[in-house]
Amino acid sequence: MSKPDSLFAHAKPVIAMIHVGALPGTPADGLELSAIEKHAVREAKIFRDAGVHGLMLENMHDTPYLRGGVGPEIVAAMAIIARAVKDASKLPCGVQILAGANREAMAVAHAAGLDFIRAEGFAFAHVADEGIIESSAAELLRFRRAISAERVQVWADVKKKHSSHAITADVDIGETAHAVEFMRGDAVIVTGAVTGDAPQRGDVLAVKRKTRLPVYLGSGVTAKNLKTFFNAADGFIVGSEFKQDGHWSRAVDAKRVELFMAAHARLT
């Protein structure tokens, strides 16, 4: 299996989020799959042309999310869209399927030729909007082996956003990250409390002290605060900052992407 740092052309990659439109059968479903695919590919090309180093797809418009699994209609749709994005961008690509549908994400990544998945609840458990999300590491990695998808890396969130961590309050974020490494994860993702919120720098440093895995920041990184985190993290997953008015649900703003990448280049 390749290591995360071998995927990217840059030592501290910027991975841009593509928030795929509401998929068939979800409450907000309103577009044909071909239109959703076309929109995702258009965003991928904007990101590629602005010089980002990788992409990640997510079904964020599928609210309210199912817990721990999704139907075959979502898996099929995400695989089609993901393959189109991968072919159009020629960049390293990952996928997350909400909420905690990690096996389904692995199946999509394998079928679409993607490079990694973002997993919720890989180690320990937490209470999310959808309910209790439990550790998936053992089942997920056995599934990966069963479908011969070992090339697909698992990047695991720790103390995930939009969640209560009271049930693991006696396990700090560094120990949680250490557990991801022990349970054979490939990278760790640190976030703020909610979408668009930056992580606490102390949390990032605590994770770095406890794991040898690459540590990516998964929310709230902006052109203005990038310098604060640049030396503490191994890469940056950016969503809201690249959208109009900095809101995740709006269209990609090419100018905001260019400004962020220029800030990134100045720190390199």
JOMOMO-V29326 format. One record per helix or strand of 3 or more residues. SS is the DSSP state (helix for helix, strand for strand). FROM is the first residue (numbers start at 0). TO is the last residue. If there is no record, write none. Layout:
((SS:FROM:TO) (SS:FROM:TO))
//
This chain:
((helix:3:5) (strand:12:18) (helix:32:49) (strand:53:57) (helix:71:88) (strand:91:95) (helix:101:111) (strand:115:118) (strand:125:127) (strand:130:132) (helix:136:145) (strand:152:157) (helix:165:167) (helix:172:181) (strand:186:189) (helix:200:209) (strand:213:216) (helix:225:229) (strand:234:237) (helix:239:241) (helix:243:245) (helix:253:266))
//
